[in-house]
Amino acid sequence: MRIVVIGATGNIGTSTVQALSADPRVTSIRGLARRLPDWEADKTDWAVADVRTADLVPFLRGADAVIHLAWLFQPTHDPIVTWRNNVLGSERVMRAVTKAGVPAFVYSSSVGAYSPGPKDRAVDETWPTHSWPTAAYGREKAYVERLLDGFERDHPECRVVRLRPGFCFKHESAPGQRRIFAGPLLPGRLVRNELIPFVPDMPGLRFQVLHSADAGEAFRLAATGNMRGPFNIAADPVIDAAELAGLFGARTVRIPLQAARAALTAAWSLHLVPASPQLLDLALRVPIMNIGRAHDELGWGPTRSGREALREFVQGLRGGEGMETPPLSPATSGPLRIREFVTGVGRRP
C-alpha cells in the first residue's frame, strides 16, 4: 500500500508516519508538509506542499489512502488565516483526492467538533458536530465535518473515515504545543511540582486525552482497513482538576469561571499568551466520548492511559527536546524564543 500523509511533521503526523512505517502492508509513505524535516522515517519520502496553494493532485496520484492532518492553530487574532488553511485547504484536499482517484480518505476531526455535551456520561459518534461557534478551532472543525458530509454523498466510491481524538500528547510534542497554547513566556523547566502549589478547579474542567502514538495507530488502522464513518478515540481516565493535582502533587482550588476567563482574556488581548478565551470556552464544553465503536469496528484501543500521556508531556516541557521537524523542534522558536515574540503569541504570521 502507498499512503500519503498531509501534515506529516506535526504531533499526530509523526506518530502516524511511525505507525505506518511499522506496518508490513505499507510499502511507501509520502509525507507532505509546508517545511521539510530533518527527521527520517522508514519507507518515507518527503515533499513540500501547502494545502492553501499547492497543486496537490500529483502528490496524491497512485495513493491507496490519504490521511489529512494539516492544521493551523495560530494566529488566534486573525482567524481568516486559519480559516483559509483549515477549511479552504481541507476543501482543496478533498477535491484533489477526487481528481487523483484515491479510494480512501482519512480525516483528523476532533472532540472539538462536537456540540456542547455532558461531562457525567459518554456520548457516541451520533452526537451533533456543531461545536461552540465563537471558538475558531471548533467552528472550523465543525465546518469541515459539513464538507465531509457533502463529499461522502457525492463520492460514495471513496471510503471516508473521520477520527475524532481527544487532546493528544507525547514527550516530543511539548515544545510545539507550548508554542501554540502557552507562548514564549512559559519557562518549561519551571514546570515542576514544587513550583505549582495548586490547580484551578473550574466548572466543566473534565476532558479526555490520549498518547499521540495511540492516535497514530488509529490513523494507521483507518487507512489500511475497510471501515467507514466517524470514530471517537480517547484514553481513560477522564482528566479533571483532581487528576491534574495528582500529576503535580498539588491541591485543587475552586476558581470562578468568570475570573479565570477574565484573566485569560486580558493576557490574550495583550499578546502574552496565544490561546484565546474562546478556546477555553470550547474546552470546558466538549463532551466525554464513548470509544466503543473504535474498539469494536476499528480494532483500536489505547496502550497508554491519559495520565501517562500527560506525564510524558510534562516531562517534555521540562526537557524541551522535541523532534527534528519544524512544528516540534525547539529550534523553531529561535534564540531566546525570539521568533515566537516576532510572529507568535496569536499574531498574524
MOQUIMO-V516025 format. One record per pair of residues at least 12 apart in sequence whose C-alpha atoms are under 6 Angstrom apart, sorted by the first residue. I is the first residue (numbers start at 1). J is the second residue. Records with the same first field share a line. If there is no record, write none. Layout:
I->J / J
//
This chain:
1->26 / 27 / 64
2->27 / 28 / 29 / 63 / 64
3->29 / 63 / 64 / 65 / 66
4->29 / 30 / 66
5->31 / 66 / 67
6->32 / 68 / 69 / 70
7->32 / 33 / 69 / 70
8->31 / 32
9->325
10->327
11->173
12->212 / 216
15->213 / 216
16->216
19->216 / 217
20->220
21->42
28->43
29->43 / 44
30->44 / 45 / 46
31->46
32->47 / 48 / 49
33->48 / 49
34->48 / 49 / 50
35->48
37->325
38->324
39->324
51->89
52->85 / 89
56->96
57->96 / 100
61->100
63->102
65->104 / 105 / 223
66->105
67->106 / 107
68->107
69->108
71->86
74->346
75->346 / 347 / 348
76->346
77->346 / 347
78->348
87->144
103->158
104->158 / 159 / 160
105->160
106->160 / 161 / 162
107->162
108->163
109->163 / 164
110->164 / 165
111->164 / 165 / 166
112->138
113->129 / 131 / 138 / 141 / 142
114->128 / 129 / 130 / 131
115->128 / 129 / 130 / 131
116->285 / 286
117->286 / 287
118->287
119->287 / 288
122->288 / 289 / 290
123->289 / 290
124->290
129->142
130->142
132->282
135->278 / 279
159->228
160->228
161->228 / 229 / 230
162->229 / 230
163->230 / 231
164->231 / 232
165->232 / 233 / 234
166->208 / 209 / 234
167->209
168->209 / 210 / 211 / 212
169->211 / 212 / 309 / 313
170->211 / 212 / 309 / 312 / 313
171->312 / 313 / 316
172->322 / 323
173->322 / 328
174->313 / 316 / 317
175->320 / 322 / 328 / 330
176->327 / 328
181->274 / 275
182->273
183->273 / 274 / 345
188->317 / 318
189->318
193->248 / 249
197->250
198->250 / 251 / 252
199->245 / 252
200->252 / 253 / 254 / 255
201->241 / 252 / 253 / 254 / 255
202->255 / 257
204->284
205->240 / 284
206->239 / 240
207->238 / 239
208->238 / 239
209->234 / 235 / 306
210->234 / 235 / 306
211->309
214->302
231->294
232->291
233->291
235->302 / 305 / 306
236->305 / 306
237->306
264->277
265->277
271->345
273->345
274->345 / 346
//
